[in-house]
Amino acid sequence: MSKETLTRPETSSSPRALPAHEPLVHVVLLDDDEHTYEYVVRMLCTLFSYSVREAFAMAREVDTTGRVVVATTHRERAELKCEQIAGFGPDPLVATSHGSMRARIEPCA
């Protein structure tokens, strides 16, 4: 993953202190029994642009450990990614799937 660089155009002649780097947070995907590996792989490839191999490894980790870090980023982007996960919808391969997977934001240790 590449780090994003924020730049701010100069708008006045007086110098301003740039804000300190925003702390990074993790987007953590949580396991459940309503979604298949296929769903998780498709979601991770679609929302995070992971390769199928990377997404499958994450699907296996969330299945075996109950959670997996799918992104480490600044809070605003993490919130967007959690919203996208929440909006991905139910798994069409599982009749009892009533909605999207869950994700949460956690501070980096």
Chimera marker file (.cmm) of the C-alpha trace (Angstrom):
<marker_set name="trace">
<marker id="1" x="0.000" y="0.000" z="0.000" r="1" g="1" b="0" radius="0.5"/>
<marker id="2" x="1.335" y="3.422" z="-0.802" r="1" g="1" b="0" radius="0.5"/>
<marker id="3" x="1.246" y="6.296" z="1.612" r="1" g="1" b="0" radius="0.5"/>
<marker id="4" x="-0.819" y="9.265" z="0.549" r="1" g="1" b="0" radius="0.5"/>
<marker id="5" x="0.886" y="12.627" z="0.579" r="1" g="1" b="0" radius="0.5"/>
<marker id="6" x="-1.208" y="15.637" z="1.411" r="1" g="1" b="0" radius="0.5"/>
<marker id="7" x="-0.203" y="18.996" z="0.005" r="1" g="1" b="0" radius="0.5"/>
<marker id="8" x="-1.751" y="22.345" z="0.632" r="1" g="1" b="0" radius="0.5"/>
<marker id="9" x="-1.476" y="25.192" z="-1.856" r="1" g="1" b="0" radius="0.5"/>
<marker id="10" x="-0.030" y="28.418" z="-0.543" r="1" g="1" b="0" radius="0.5"/>
<marker id="11" x="-2.900" y="30.887" z="-0.145" r="1" g="1" b="0" radius="0.5"/>
<marker id="12" x="-1.251" y="33.733" z="1.720" r="1" g="1" b="0" radius="0.5"/>
<marker id="13" x="2.150" y="35.255" z="2.174" r="1" g="1" b="0" radius="0.5"/>
<marker id="14" x="2.173" y="34.638" z="5.937" r="1" g="1" b="0" radius="0.5"/>
<marker id="15" x="3.655" y="31.290" z="6.974" r="1" g="1" b="0" radius="0.5"/>
<marker id="16" x="1.334" y="28.800" z="8.664" r="1" g="1" b="0" radius="0.5"/>
<marker id="17" x="2.234" y="25.760" z="10.645" r="1" g="1" b="0" radius="0.5"/>
<marker id="18" x="1.151" y="22.592" z="8.893" r="1" g="1" b="0" radius="0.5"/>
<marker id="19" x="-1.021" y="20.283" z="11.006" r="1" g="1" b="0" radius="0.5"/>
<marker id="20" x="0.691" y="17.306" z="12.569" r="1" g="1" b="0" radius="0.5"/>
<marker id="21" x="0.274" y="14.012" z="10.744" r="1" g="1" b="0" radius="0.5"/>
<marker id="22" x="-3.077" y="12.490" z="11.439" r="1" g="1" b="0" radius="0.5"/>
<marker id="23" x="-2.675" y="9.224" z="13.354" r="1" g="1" b="0" radius="0.5"/>
<marker id="24" x="-3.289" y="6.051" z="11.397" r="1" g="1" b="0" radius="0.5"/>
<marker id="25" x="-6.036" y="3.592" z="12.272" r="1" g="1" b="0" radius="0.5"/>
<marker id="26" x="-6.888" y="0.036" z="11.210" r="1" g="1" b="0" radius="0.5"/>
<marker id="27" x="-10.033" y="-1.028" z="9.387" r="1" g="1" b="0" radius="0.5"/>
<marker id="28" x="-10.823" y="-4.426" z="10.905" r="1" g="1" b="0" radius="0.5"/>
<marker id="29" x="-13.197" y="-6.844" z="9.162" r="1" g="1" b="0" radius="0.5"/>
<marker id="30" x="-15.114" y="-9.080" z="11.591" r="1" g="1" b="0" radius="0.5"/>
<marker id="31" x="-16.135" y="-12.691" z="10.953" r="1" g="1" b="0" radius="0.5"/>
<marker id="32" x="-19.673" y="-14.017" z="10.827" r="1" g="1" b="0" radius="0.5"/>
<marker id="33" x="-21.465" y="-17.089" z="9.518" r="1" g="1" b="0" radius="0.5"/>
<marker id="34" x="-23.549" y="-15.274" z="6.891" r="1" g="1" b="0" radius="0.5"/>
<marker id="35" x="-20.901" y="-14.753" z="4.201" r="1" g="1" b="0" radius="0.5"/>
<marker id="36" x="-18.905" y="-17.078" z="1.970" r="1" g="1" b="0" radius="0.5"/>
<marker id="37" x="-15.253" y="-16.865" z="1.013" r="1" g="1" b="0" radius="0.5"/>
<marker id="38" x="-16.431" y="-15.874" z="-2.474" r="1" g="1" b="0" radius="0.5"/>
<marker id="39" x="-18.312" y="-12.892" z="-1.043" r="1" g="1" b="0" radius="0.5"/>
<marker id="40" x="-15.368" y="-11.765" z="1.083" r="1" g="1" b="0" radius="0.5"/>
<marker id="41" x="-12.936" y="-12.085" z="-1.817" r="1" g="1" b="0" radius="0.5"/>
<marker id="42" x="-15.257" y="-10.173" z="-4.168" r="1" g="1" b="0" radius="0.5"/>
<marker id="43" x="-15.808" y="-7.431" z="-1.586" r="1" g="1" b="0" radius="0.5"/>
<marker id="44" x="-12.094" y="-6.996" z="-0.830" r="1" g="1" b="0" radius="0.5"/>
<marker id="45" x="-11.170" y="-6.961" z="-4.513" r="1" g="1" b="0" radius="0.5"/>
<marker id="46" x="-13.917" y="-4.450" z="-5.286" r="1" g="1" b="0" radius="0.5"/>
<marker id="47" x="-13.532" y="-2.076" z="-2.341" r="1" g="1" b="0" radius="0.5"/>
<marker id="48" x="-9.795" y="-2.308" z="-1.687" r="1" g="1" b="0" radius="0.5"/>
<marker id="49" x="-8.386" y="-3.403" z="-5.068" r="1" g="1" b="0" radius="0.5"/>
<marker id="50" x="-6.696" y="-6.440" z="-3.555" r="1" g="1" b="0" radius="0.5"/>
<marker id="51" x="-5.681" y="-9.295" z="-5.829" r="1" g="1" b="0" radius="0.5"/>
<marker id="52" x="-7.692" y="-12.494" z="-5.526" r="1" g="1" b="0" radius="0.5"/>
<marker id="53" x="-4.726" y="-14.131" z="-3.770" r="1" g="1" b="0" radius="0.5"/>
<marker id="54" x="-4.457" y="-11.304" z="-1.191" r="1" g="1" b="0" radius="0.5"/>
<marker id="55" x="-8.224" y="-11.220" z="-0.650" r="1" g="1" b="0" radius="0.5"/>
<marker id="56" x="-8.406" y="-15.003" z="-0.209" r="1" g="1" b="0" radius="0.5"/>
<marker id="57" x="-5.627" y="-14.887" z="2.412" r="1" g="1" b="0" radius="0.5"/>
<marker id="58" x="-7.598" y="-12.212" z="4.288" r="1" g="1" b="0" radius="0.5"/>
<marker id="59" x="-10.820" y="-14.237" z="3.987" r="1" g="1" b="0" radius="0.5"/>
<marker id="60" x="-9.030" y="-17.249" z="5.471" r="1" g="1" b="0" radius="0.5"/>
<marker id="61" x="-7.630" y="-15.112" z="8.309" r="1" g="1" b="0" radius="0.5"/>
<marker id="62" x="-10.999" y="-13.582" z="9.207" r="1" g="1" b="0" radius="0.5"/>
<marker id="63" x="-12.533" y="-17.072" z="9.134" r="1" g="1" b="0" radius="0.5"/>
<marker id="64" x="-9.883" y="-18.636" z="11.382" r="1" g="1" b="0" radius="0.5"/>
<marker id="65" x="-9.164" y="-15.767" z="13.805" r="1" g="1" b="0" radius="0.5"/>
<marker id="66" x="-12.441" y="-13.852" z="13.738" r="1" g="1" b="0" radius="0.5"/>
<marker id="67" x="-10.894" y="-10.658" z="12.407" r="1" g="1" b="0" radius="0.5"/>
<marker id="68" x="-8.459" y="-9.275" z="9.863" r="1" g="1" b="0" radius="0.5"/>
<marker id="69" x="-6.972" y="-5.835" z="9.269" r="1" g="1" b="0" radius="0.5"/>
<marker id="70" x="-7.974" y="-4.902" z="5.720" r="1" g="1" b="0" radius="0.5"/>
<marker id="71" x="-6.511" y="-1.380" z="5.687" r="1" g="1" b="0" radius="0.5"/>
<marker id="72" x="-4.360" y="0.977" z="7.699" r="1" g="1" b="0" radius="0.5"/>
<marker id="73" x="-5.101" y="4.579" z="6.865" r="1" g="1" b="0" radius="0.5"/>
<marker id="74" x="-6.233" y="7.929" z="8.277" r="1" g="1" b="0" radius="0.5"/>
<marker id="75" x="-9.577" y="8.106" z="10.078" r="1" g="1" b="0" radius="0.5"/>
<marker id="76" x="-11.588" y="9.791" z="7.317" r="1" g="1" b="0" radius="0.5"/>
<marker id="77" x="-10.664" y="7.127" z="4.749" r="1" g="1" b="0" radius="0.5"/>
<marker id="78" x="-11.185" y="4.375" z="7.359" r="1" g="1" b="0" radius="0.5"/>
<marker id="79" x="-14.713" y="5.667" z="7.986" r="1" g="1" b="0" radius="0.5"/>
<marker id="80" x="-15.387" y="5.655" z="4.247" r="1" g="1" b="0" radius="0.5"/>
<marker id="81" x="-14.126" y="2.075" z="3.933" r="1" g="1" b="0" radius="0.5"/>
<marker id="82" x="-16.304" y="0.934" z="6.867" r="1" g="1" b="0" radius="0.5"/>
<marker id="83" x="-19.315" y="2.569" z="5.195" r="1" g="1" b="0" radius="0.5"/>
<marker id="84" x="-18.499" y="0.822" z="1.919" r="1" g="1" b="0" radius="0.5"/>
<marker id="85" x="-18.230" y="-2.538" z="3.686" r="1" g="1" b="0" radius="0.5"/>
<marker id="86" x="-21.552" y="-1.890" z="5.447" r="1" g="1" b="0" radius="0.5"/>
<marker id="87" x="-23.154" y="-1.021" z="2.118" r="1" g="1" b="0" radius="0.5"/>
<marker id="88" x="-21.861" y="-4.008" z="0.156" r="1" g="1" b="0" radius="0.5"/>
<marker id="89" x="-25.042" y="-5.934" z="0.847" r="1" g="1" b="0" radius="0.5"/>
<marker id="90" x="-25.920" y="-9.523" z="1.699" r="1" g="1" b="0" radius="0.5"/>
<marker id="91" x="-24.203" y="-12.577" z="0.256" r="1" g="1" b="0" radius="0.5"/>
<marker id="92" x="-26.385" y="-13.841" z="-2.612" r="1" g="1" b="0" radius="0.5"/>
<marker id="93" x="-25.016" y="-17.371" z="-2.108" r="1" g="1" b="0" radius="0.5"/>
<marker id="94" x="-26.335" y="-17.646" z="1.477" r="1" g="1" b="0" radius="0.5"/>
<marker id="95" x="-30.108" y="-17.577" z="1.994" r="1" g="1" b="0" radius="0.5"/>
<marker id="96" x="-29.706" y="-16.522" z="5.633" r="1" g="1" b="0" radius="0.5"/>
<marker id="97" x="-27.398" y="-13.608" z="4.816" r="1" g="1" b="0" radius="0.5"/>
<marker id="98" x="-29.363" y="-10.528" z="5.850" r="1" g="1" b="0" radius="0.5"/>
<marker id="99" x="-26.790" y="-7.831" z="5.243" r="1" g="1" b="0" radius="0.5"/>
<marker id="100" x="-23.191" y="-6.850" z="4.827" r="1" g="1" b="0" radius="0.5"/>
<marker id="101" x="-20.250" y="-7.906" z="6.929" r="1" g="1" b="0" radius="0.5"/>
<marker id="102" x="-19.236" y="-5.737" z="9.855" r="1" g="1" b="0" radius="0.5"/>
<marker id="103" x="-16.052" y="-3.741" z="10.220" r="1" g="1" b="0" radius="0.5"/>
<marker id="104" x="-14.716" y="-1.417" z="12.865" r="1" g="1" b="0" radius="0.5"/>
<marker id="105" x="-11.975" y="1.126" z="13.261" r="1" g="1" b="0" radius="0.5"/>
<marker id="106" x="-9.219" y="0.484" z="15.762" r="1" g="1" b="0" radius="0.5"/>
<marker id="107" x="-6.205" y="2.613" z="16.658" r="1" g="1" b="0" radius="0.5"/>
<marker id="108" x="-2.832" y="1.385" z="15.486" r="1" g="1" b="0" radius="0.5"/>
<marker id="109" x="-0.888" y="-0.068" z="18.384" r="1" g="1" b="0" radius="0.5"/>
<link id1="1" id2="2" r="1" g="1" b="0" radius="0.2"/>
<link id1="2" id2="3" r="1" g="1" b="0" radius="0.2"/>
<link id1="3" id2="4" r="1" g="1" b="0" radius="0.2"/>
<link id1="4" id2="5" r="1" g="1" b="0" radius="0.2"/>
<link id1="5" id2="6" r="1" g="1" b="0" radius="0.2"/>
<link id1="6" id2="7" r="1" g="1" b="0" radius="0.2"/>
<link id1="7" id2="8" r="1" g="1" b="0" radius="0.2"/>
<link id1="8" id2="9" r="1" g="1" b="0" radius="0.2"/>
<link id1="9" id2="10" r="1" g="1" b="0" radius="0.2"/>
<link id1="10" id2="11" r="1" g="1" b="0" radius="0.2"/>
<link id1="11" id2="12" r="1" g="1" b="0" radius="0.2"/>
<link id1="12" id2="13" r="1" g="1" b="0" radius="0.2"/>
<link id1="13" id2="14" r="1" g="1" b="0" radius="0.2"/>
<link id1="14" id2="15" r="1" g="1" b="0" radius="0.2"/>
<link id1="15" id2="16" r="1" g="1" b="0" radius="0.2"/>
<link id1="16" id2="17" r="1" g="1" b="0" radius="0.2"/>
<link id1="17" id2="18" r="1" g="1" b="0" radius="0.2"/>
<link id1="18" id2="19" r="1" g="1" b="0" radius="0.2"/>
<link id1="19" id2="20" r="1" g="1" b="0" radius="0.2"/>
<link id1="20" id2="21" r="1" g="1" b="0" radius="0.2"/>
<link id1="21" id2="22" r="1" g="1" b="0" radius="0.2"/>
<link id1="22" id2="23" r="1" g="1" b="0" radius="0.2"/>
<link id1="23" id2="24" r="1" g="1" b="0" radius="0.2"/>
<link id1="24" id2="25" r="1" g="1" b="0" radius="0.2"/>
<link id1="25" id2="26" r="1" g="1" b="0" radius="0.2"/>
<link id1="26" id2="27" r="1" g="1" b="0" radius="0.2"/>
<link id1="27" id2="28" r="1" g="1" b="0" radius="0.2"/>
<link id1="28" id2="29" r="1" g="1" b="0" radius="0.2"/>
<link id1="29" id2="30" r="1" g="1" b="0" radius="0.2"/>
<link id1="30" id2="31" r="1" g="1" b="0" radius="0.2"/>
<link id1="31" id2="32" r="1" g="1" b="0" radius="0.2"/>
<link id1="32" id2="33" r="1" g="1" b="0" radius="0.2"/>
<link id1="33" id2="34" r="1" g="1" b="0" radius="0.2"/>
<link id1="34" id2="35" r="1" g="1" b="0" radius="0.2"/>
<link id1="35" id2="36" r="1" g="1" b="0" radius="0.2"/>
<link id1="36" id2="37" r="1" g="1" b="0" radius="0.2"/>
<link id1="37" id2="38" r="1" g="1" b="0" radius="0.2"/>
<link id1="38" id2="39" r="1" g="1" b="0" radius="0.2"/>
<link id1="39" id2="40" r="1" g="1" b="0" radius="0.2"/>
<link id1="40" id2="41" r="1" g="1" b="0" radius="0.2"/>
<link id1="41" id2="42" r="1" g="1" b="0" radius="0.2"/>
<link id1="42" id2="43" r="1" g="1" b="0" radius="0.2"/>
<link id1="43" id2="44" r="1" g="1" b="0" radius="0.2"/>
<link id1="44" id2="45" r="1" g="1" b="0" radius="0.2"/>
<link id1="45" id2="46" r="1" g="1" b="0" radius="0.2"/>
<link id1="46" id2="47" r="1" g="1" b="0" radius="0.2"/>
<link id1="47" id2="48" r="1" g="1" b="0" radius="0.2"/>
<link id1="48" id2="49" r="1" g="1" b="0" radius="0.2"/>
<link id1="49" id2="50" r="1" g="1" b="0" radius="0.2"/>
<link id1="50" id2="51" r="1" g="1" b="0" radius="0.2"/>
<link id1="51" id2="52" r="1" g="1" b="0" radius="0.2"/>
<link id1="52" id2="53" r="1" g="1" b="0" radius="0.2"/>
<link id1="53" id2="54" r="1" g="1" b="0" radius="0.2"/>
<link id1="54" id2="55" r="1" g="1" b="0" radius="0.2"/>
<link id1="55" id2="56" r="1" g="1" b="0" radius="0.2"/>
<link id1="56" id2="57" r="1" g="1" b="0" radius="0.2"/>
<link id1="57" id2="58" r="1" g="1" b="0" radius="0.2"/>
<link id1="58" id2="59" r="1" g="1" b="0" radius="0.2"/>
<link id1="59" id2="60" r="1" g="1" b="0" radius="0.2"/>
<link id1="60" id2="61" r="1" g="1" b="0" radius="0.2"/>
<link id1="61" id2="62" r="1" g="1" b="0" radius="0.2"/>
<link id1="62" id2="63" r="1" g="1" b="0" radius="0.2"/>
<link id1="63" id2="64" r="1" g="1" b="0" radius="0.2"/>
<link id1="64" id2="65" r="1" g="1" b="0" radius="0.2"/>
<link id1="65" id2="66" r="1" g="1" b="0" radius="0.2"/>
<link id1="66" id2="67" r="1" g="1" b="0" radius="0.2"/>
<link id1="67" id2="68" r="1" g="1" b="0" radius="0.2"/>
<link id1="68" id2="69" r="1" g="1" b="0" radius="0.2"/>
<link id1="69" id2="70" r="1" g="1" b="0" radius="0.2"/>
<link id1="70" id2="71" r="1" g="1" b="0" radius="0.2"/>
<link id1="71" id2="72" r="1" g="1" b="0" radius="0.2"/>
<link id1="72" id2="73" r="1" g="1" b="0" radius="0.2"/>
<link id1="73" id2="74" r="1" g="1" b="0" radius="0.2"/>
<link id1="74" id2="75" r="1" g="1" b="0" radius="0.2"/>
<link id1="75" id2="76" r="1" g="1" b="0" radius="0.2"/>
<link id1="76" id2="77" r="1" g="1" b="0" radius="0.2"/>
<link id1="77" id2="78" r="1" g="1" b="0" radius="0.2"/>
<link id1="78" id2="79" r="1" g="1" b="0" radius="0.2"/>
<link id1="79" id2="80" r="1" g="1" b="0" radius="0.2"/>
<link id1="80" id2="81" r="1" g="1" b="0" radius="0.2"/>
<link id1="81" id2="82" r="1" g="1" b="0" radius="0.2"/>
<link id1="82" id2="83" r="1" g="1" b="0" radius="0.2"/>
<link id1="83" id2="84" r="1" g="1" b="0" radius="0.2"/>
<link id1="84" id2="85" r="1" g="1" b="0" radius="0.2"/>
<link id1="85" id2="86" r="1" g="1" b="0" radius="0.2"/>
<link id1="86" id2="87" r="1" g="1" b="0" radius="0.2"/>
<link id1="87" id2="88" r="1" g="1" b="0" radius="0.2"/>
<link id1="88" id2="89" r="1" g="1" b="0" radius="0.2"/>
<link id1="89" id2="90" r="1" g="1" b="0" radius="0.2"/>
<link id1="90" id2="91" r="1" g="1" b="0" radius="0.2"/>
<link id1="91" id2="92" r="1" g="1" b="0" radius="0.2"/>
<link id1="92" id2="93" r="1" g="1" b="0" radius="0.2"/>
<link id1="93" id2="94" r="1" g="1" b="0" radius="0.2"/>
<link id1="94" id2="95" r="1" g="1" b="0" radius="0.2"/>
<link id1="95" id2="96" r="1" g="1" b="0" radius="0.2"/>
<link id1="96" id2="97" r="1" g="1" b="0" radius="0.2"/>
<link id1="97" id2="98" r="1" g="1" b="0" radius="0.2"/>
<link id1="98" id2="99" r="1" g="1" b="0" radius="0.2"/>
<link id1="99" id2="100" r="1" g="1" b="0" radius="0.2"/>
<link id1="100" id2="101" r="1" g="1" b="0" radius="0.2"/>
<link id1="101" id2="102" r="1" g="1" b="0" radius="0.2"/>
<link id1="102" id2="103" r="1" g="1" b="0" radius="0.2"/>
<link id1="103" id2="104" r="1" g="1" b="0" radius="0.2"/>
<link id1="104" id2="105" r="1" g="1" b="0" radius="0.2"/>
<link id1="105" id2="106" r="1" g="1" b="0" radius="0.2"/>
<link id1="106" id2="107" r="1" g="1" b="0" radius="0.2"/>
<link id1="107" id2="108" r="1" g="1" b="0" radius="0.2"/>
<link id1="108" id2="109" r="1" g="1" b="0" radius="0.2"/>
</marker_set>
